[in-house]
Amino acid sequence: MARCAGLVSVVVTTVGPTVVAPSTSAQAVAPPSSGGQRFACAGDRWGPPRPLPAAARQQRVAERVRGREGDGWTVRRVRPTHLGVLALVSGDVDAATSALPRVDHVISWTGGWLSDFPPSMRMGVAVSRFLDPVVNDVMRRTRGVPGRGGLAIWVDGTAVVMTWRAPVPRQVRRLAGVRPNGVEVRIVPRPYSQSDFHRAIDRLTDFLDERDEPWTEVGACHSERGLSLHVPGRPDRLGVTDAELLEAAGMPVKVRHGYYAVAD
């Protein structure tokens, strides 16, 4: 969630506001307290990925088929995943599928949508395609339920992650778990919703503009426990205090030097 001017191993799509300076579960989660310290946006983003199922077997299969060639086909990439062993194959995919019975998913290396991506990204994009239907499902089931935060496609975890303002409603908590195809839906409680961030960003940017304080970007920080404010100069030379930023935004603000950042 960021506001601006003017998929490798992890593919992430976060839903949220983007603002740039125009001139250039059910447990309660409390907003972080600075305790006199500067807000650091600390905290694990989503928790660790779950262990791979049958990891040793998957690894053996991957090692056996890596680089393998057959009559009209070649294994270009292979990877153990939460979905099973996934292989990207150039050439005759049907023949490769028949020849590789221990591989759970055989996908064309150049087929359709994958050909639009560089080779280094194709495995991550292939995994993300299994997550897309789950994204659509959870979005449909939570439409209109208040408290939604961000939504992300987490390729390394083979998971669809939704953050939600605590306490998380029961109908949202029920979506958490592993689907039959191996995709996990992970619901992560957070202190703020997407709507909370929208309002906080509007309040903070209005405050900074009224004070003629320069800023380049503002959005939710990586842990979604407050805002990340980017300024063109040194953060310690900003003409307002952390307490004033907190009061203006209604949530903690981390001040950083820099311009528009693709990832926080």
TORSEVO-393176 format. One record per residue (C-alpha): residue number from 1; residue in one letter; x, y, z. Coordinates in nm, 3 decimals. Layout:
<rs>
  resi  resn        x        y        z
   NUM     A        X        Y        Z
...
</rs>
This chain:
<rs>
  resi  resn        x        y        z
     1     M    0.000    0.000    0.000
     2     A    0.181    0.304   -0.119
     3     R    0.102    0.634   -0.282
     4     C    0.331    0.766   -0.560
     5     A    0.411    1.075   -0.784
     6     G    0.367    1.112   -1.122
     7     L    0.772   -1.267   -0.942
     8     V    1.112   -1.439   -0.897
     9     S    1.122   -1.669   -0.591
    10     V    0.846   -1.474   -0.424
    11     V    0.569   -1.314   -0.626
    12     V    0.364   -1.074   -0.417
    13     T    0.064   -0.865   -0.507
    14     T   -0.062   -0.644   -0.230
    15     V   -0.395   -0.470   -0.261
    16     G   -0.390   -0.117   -0.125
    17     P   -0.366    0.256   -0.192
    18     T   -0.069    0.403   -0.375
    19     V    0.019    0.767   -0.315
    20     V    0.317    0.964   -0.442
    21     A    0.391    1.332   -0.402
    22     P    0.244    1.507   -0.708
    23     S    0.529    1.751   -0.717
    24     T    0.801    1.502   -0.802
    25     S   -0.728   -1.467    1.350
    26     A   -0.966   -1.370    1.635
    27     Q   -0.697   -1.267    1.877
    28     A   -0.676   -0.894    1.936
    29     V   -0.380   -0.716    1.783
    30     A   -0.296   -0.382    1.936
    31     P   -0.118   -0.108    1.739
    32     P    0.253   -0.108    1.820
    33     S    0.367    0.120    2.100
    34     S    0.689    0.308    2.046
    35     G    0.762    0.335    2.419
    36     G    0.970    0.643    2.341
    37     Q    1.150    0.460    2.060
    38     R    1.119    0.542    1.692
    39     F    0.863    0.323    1.515
    40     A    1.056    0.056    1.325
    41     C    0.770   -0.135    1.158
    42     A    0.908   -0.450    1.320
    43     G    0.741   -0.786    1.303
    44     D    0.737   -1.093    1.083
    45     R    0.538   -1.032    0.767
    46     W    0.336   -1.353    0.745
    47     G    0.523   -1.619    0.943
    48     P    0.734   -1.905    0.802
    49     P    0.621   -2.117    0.507
    50     R    0.489   -2.462    0.595
    51     P    0.715   -2.763    0.533
    52     L    0.701   -2.924    0.190
    53     P    0.496   -3.246    0.185
    54     A    0.708   -3.556    0.120
    55     A    1.008   -3.326    0.079
    56     A    1.268   -3.604    0.055
    57     R    1.073   -3.792   -0.212
    58     Q    1.010   -3.474   -0.410
    59     Q    1.379   -3.387   -0.399
    60     R    1.478   -3.733   -0.527
    61     V    1.231   -3.707   -0.814
    62     A    1.350   -3.357   -0.903
    63     E    1.714   -3.467   -0.910
    64     R    1.634   -3.763   -1.134
    65     V    1.444   -3.564   -1.396
    66     R    1.643   -3.237   -1.391
    67     G    1.774   -3.172   -1.744
    68     R    1.628   -3.497   -1.874
    69     E    1.558   -3.525   -2.246
    70     G    1.324   -3.748   -2.442
    71     D    1.190   -3.785   -2.791
    72     G    1.102   -3.425   -2.873
    73     W    1.107   -3.279   -2.520
    74     T    1.350   -3.144   -2.260
    75     V    1.305   -3.062   -1.891
    76     R    1.408   -2.697   -1.857
    77     R    1.325   -2.640   -1.489
    78     V    1.205   -2.865   -1.208
    79     R    1.115   -2.779   -0.849
    80     P    0.964   -2.947   -0.543
    81     T    0.664   -2.743   -0.428
    82     H    0.366   -2.766   -0.194
    83     L    0.174   -2.872   -0.506
    84     G    0.411   -3.162   -0.571
    85     V    0.698   -3.182   -0.818
    86     L    0.652   -2.924   -1.094
    87     A    0.848   -2.944   -1.421
    88     L    0.865   -2.692   -1.705
    89     V    0.924   -2.872   -2.032
    90     S    1.004   -2.751   -2.383
    91     G    0.875   -2.949   -2.678
    92     D    0.612   -3.224   -2.663
    93     V    0.442   -3.181   -2.325
    94     D    0.212   -3.484   -2.369
    95     A    0.508   -3.712   -2.441
    96     A    0.697   -3.569   -2.143
    97     T    0.396   -3.621   -1.916
    98     S    0.379   -3.987   -2.016
    99     A    0.754   -4.031   -1.966
   100     L    0.762   -3.860   -1.626
   101     P    0.492   -4.035   -1.418
   102     R    0.646   -3.926   -1.085
   103     V    0.624   -3.558   -1.177
   104     D    0.297   -3.415   -1.047
   105     H    0.267   -3.123   -1.289
   106     V    0.427   -3.097   -1.633
   107     I    0.385   -2.751   -1.789
   108     S    0.494   -2.611   -2.123
   109     W    0.807   -2.395   -2.101
   110     T    0.689   -2.171   -2.385
   111     G    0.314   -2.219   -2.370
   112     G    0.090   -1.914   -2.380
   113     W    0.132   -1.693   -2.076
   114     L    0.476   -1.826   -1.969
   115     S    0.642   -1.709   -2.291
   116     D    0.583   -1.349   -2.181
   117     F    0.825   -1.386   -1.887
   118     P    1.205   -1.422   -1.873
   119     P    1.334   -1.773   -1.795
   120     S    1.433   -1.680   -1.438
   121     M    1.070   -1.595   -1.354
   122     R    0.881   -1.873   -1.527
   123     M    0.879   -2.124   -1.242
   124     G    0.743   -1.867   -0.998
   125     V    0.478   -1.758   -1.246
   126     A    0.380   -2.120   -1.312
   127     V    0.328   -2.179   -0.940
   128     S    0.128   -1.856   -0.909
   129     R   -0.121   -1.980   -1.168
   130     F   -0.235   -2.248   -0.923
   131     L   -0.301   -1.973   -0.670
   132     D   -0.511   -1.751   -0.897
   133     P   -0.838   -1.951   -0.861
   134     V   -0.798   -1.948   -0.484
   135     V   -0.751   -1.569   -0.490
   136     N   -1.076   -1.536   -0.683
   137     D   -1.255   -1.765   -0.437
   138     V   -1.145   -1.586   -0.119
   139     M   -1.217   -1.247   -0.273
   140     R   -1.568   -1.362   -0.361
   141     R   -1.634   -1.509   -0.016
   142     T   -1.513   -1.203    0.172
   143     R   -1.674   -0.937   -0.047
   144     G   -1.842   -0.679    0.175
   145     V   -1.693   -0.811    0.501
   146     P   -1.536   -0.516    0.688
   147     G   -1.175   -0.520    0.801
   148     R   -0.992   -0.640    0.491
   149     G   -0.623   -0.555    0.481
   150     G   -0.387   -0.666    0.206
   151     L   -0.397   -0.968   -0.021
   152     A   -0.082   -1.135   -0.148
   153     I    0.022   -1.425   -0.367
   154     W    0.315   -1.587   -0.185
   155     V    0.490   -1.821   -0.425
   156     D    0.757   -1.957   -0.187
   157     G    0.483   -2.049    0.059
   158     T    0.240   -2.159   -0.216
   159     A   -0.013   -1.951   -0.028
   160     V   -0.272   -1.681   -0.066
   161     V   -0.224   -1.447    0.229
   162     M   -0.492   -1.210    0.353
   163     T   -0.432   -0.966    0.635
   164     W   -0.738   -0.862    0.831
   165     R   -0.803   -0.615    1.109
   166     A   -0.838   -0.801    1.437
   167     P   -1.056   -0.947    1.567
   168     V   -1.092   -1.145    1.245
   169     P   -1.456   -1.237    1.169
   170     R   -1.542   -1.606    1.193
   171     Q   -1.647   -1.629    0.827
   172     V   -1.299   -1.509    0.731
   173     R   -1.117   -1.736    0.977
   174     R   -1.301   -2.035    0.829
   175     L   -1.124   -1.979    0.497
   176     A   -0.782   -2.050    0.649
   177     G   -0.621   -2.383    0.573
   178     V   -0.481   -2.594    0.290
   179     R   -0.694   -2.655   -0.018
   180     P   -0.705   -3.001   -0.184
   181     N   -0.463   -2.884   -0.455
   182     G   -0.200   -2.789   -0.194
   183     V   -0.255   -2.412   -0.191
   184     E   -0.274   -2.262    0.157
   185     V   -0.501   -1.976    0.256
   186     R   -0.335   -1.790    0.541
   187     I   -0.525   -1.527    0.738
   188     V   -0.299   -1.289    0.934
   189     P   -0.447   -1.055    1.199
   190     R   -0.329   -0.693    1.184
   191     P   -0.413   -0.373    1.374
   192     Y   -0.543   -0.190    1.066
   193     S   -0.758   -0.251    0.761
   194     Q   -0.712   -0.126    0.407
   195     S   -0.972    0.144    0.475
   196     D   -0.779    0.250    0.785
   197     F   -0.467    0.295    0.572
   198     H   -0.655    0.493    0.309
   199     R   -0.779    0.737    0.570
   200     A   -0.444    0.757    0.750
   201     I   -0.260    0.832    0.425
   202     D   -0.505    1.110    0.340
   203     R   -0.469    1.264    0.687
   204     L   -0.090    1.239    0.687
   205     T   -0.038    1.384    0.338
   206     D   -0.279    1.670    0.412
   207     F   -0.084    1.744    0.730
   208     L    0.253    1.739    0.552
   209     D    0.127    1.958    0.269
   210     E   -0.017    2.211    0.515
   211     R    0.321    2.229    0.688
   212     D    0.509    2.251    0.355
   213     E    0.709    1.942    0.447
   214     P    0.849    1.756    0.143
   215     W    0.762    1.388    0.096
   216     T    0.794    1.147   -0.194
   217     E    0.591    0.839   -0.100
   218     V    0.370    0.712    0.179
   219     G    0.206    0.374    0.226
   220     A    0.164    0.083    0.462
   221     C    0.498   -0.046    0.588
   222     H    0.592   -0.409    0.522
   223     S    0.442   -0.549    0.845
   224     E    0.122   -0.344    0.801
   225     R    0.154   -0.218    1.159
   226     G    0.185    0.146    1.053
   227     L    0.288    0.374    0.770
   228     S    0.617    0.416    0.586
   229     L    0.688    0.777    0.486
   230     H    0.965    0.845    0.234
   231     V    1.121    1.191    0.233
   232     P    1.382    1.339   -0.005
   233     G    1.620    1.449    0.270
   234     R    1.752    1.302    0.593
   235     P    1.466    1.168    0.809
   236     D    1.606    1.337    1.120
   237     R    1.579    1.674    0.948
   238     L    1.206    1.652    0.886
   239     G    1.043    1.958    1.040
   240     V    0.783    1.763    1.239
   241     T    0.817    1.521    1.527
   242     D    0.724    1.154    1.541
   243     A    0.449    1.244    1.787
   244     E    0.302    1.493    1.540
   245     L    0.311    1.234    1.262
   246     L    0.140    0.981    1.488
   247     E   -0.129    1.230    1.583
   248     A   -0.188    1.333    1.222
   249     A   -0.206    0.982    1.077
   250     G   -0.371    0.810    1.371
   251     M   -0.113    0.531    1.352
   252     P    0.267    0.500    1.385
   253     V    0.482    0.637    1.101
   254     K    0.831    0.521    1.001
   255     V    1.026    0.796    0.824
   256     R    1.272    0.686    0.555
   257     H    1.497    0.856    0.304
   258     G    1.427    0.782   -0.059
   259     Y    1.195    0.798   -0.353
   260     Y    0.936    0.557   -0.485
   261     A    1.024    0.201   -0.384
   262     V    0.885   -0.110   -0.554
   263     A    0.912   -0.308   -0.228
   264     D    0.930   -0.180    0.126
</rs>
